[in-house]
């Protein structure tokens, strides 16, 4: 399967290595919006941004930078004490995010990461990191999501707070360059069902991969922590169905998938030649586009979706 399709979404997916480099280079001017070492932090977002928040929360806390929780913006536990709330919002207009920032303003330090500086989030948060070079024309998020996590990883790396086993961002970028060009297994896009698995910080990536497949291709996808796979999800695995794992595979899982006739994709297992899990997400994004096109869908115009969810008077 070719590395780059003809859609706008495909072009944005392919741009990610260069965009990650820009995100890392922008860190000095973005740092004021980001958490300080030792702060108790809540990271919030909606959809893709919530999943990136989950991955960052595990990276930050595991790396010793400070206690970190992640919430869907609509589910934030108002009244719980935090030193900082960090919001992730590509559009800067998402109703739930803006409502939360206004609600906590003046009671806790707030920051945001966005792609558009001409939006209400610039006034709603105390400080904002703007990744305008990572913005997208597409409805489906790809490069803004990963650029956001690249920035946050670069920040942790600059403060010697990357967890053990997580690659420096430069290495992840080199893996991303491979991920945009390596052929995908031709049998995988034809599968009828996909289960994505993660461990630790890659659980958020698994959730995001499943969302990309649903958004772009209307595919039957699920996502779980890898050790939960045997506790029910394996029951739907079989011929014509894919299990895709981000990060190291739990012992015996490959054999379990093989035993029930499923197809295992494990590109970020930590062995020689494997990919950084964030780079492996690029392959899943490409898979979503390939599946959409195979089903006759336009990945640039997904069904039932808009770029941002803006509710009238803050209500659905």
C-alpha angles and dihedrals in degrees: 000000000000119000099231128036129202099255125102088240090058091053091051091049091052092051094062101099091056092043092052089054089052091049092053092046090051094056097102092060094041100047096094090070095050130087121274121230111274097019120132102235138190116200116200138185144134128252111332091007090056090054091050088049089055093052092047093047091058093044093050098045095041090049092056097247094124146297108301134184129185126211141173101251091241091055100049110138099237108205096037111117120249133160092218141009115209116195124199115203125154095196099036088220105082108135099219093050094048092046091053095047091051091047095054098034111129094016099072137013111266134199135174140196115213142157098223124057093190095071137094095260088074088069097034097059128057092230132009134201109211118205096180091153088064096052118122139215089210123092091221112075118233117136099029090056094050094040088054091053090044090055092049092047090050089052092052090046091052089056095045090248103123110127118246111276096024111119124236110260093250089062091047090053091053088051089049089056088057093045094059093053109031112103116249119233103272091221096057101070090056094059118118097217138024130200116191120201133192141176125214110327092004093066087082089052091052091052090049094049090052091049092051091054092049094045099045103030107019086236129168102251137158134182133205143160104275096243089054091061093090091048096078111311093084087068091078095046118107144110112339092021128105132217110197118190127198113204129000118347117239111247112277097011095111089055091048092055092047092048093059094043100253128141115245122209112188112162099155105048097131096249124123111292095019124128133248104258093243089054089048088058087065089062090052090051090052089049090054091054092046092051092047092052092045089055093049096254126137107235090201091059109038119189121264095359137115130190093252135015107233114174124205109256088349092294134109 
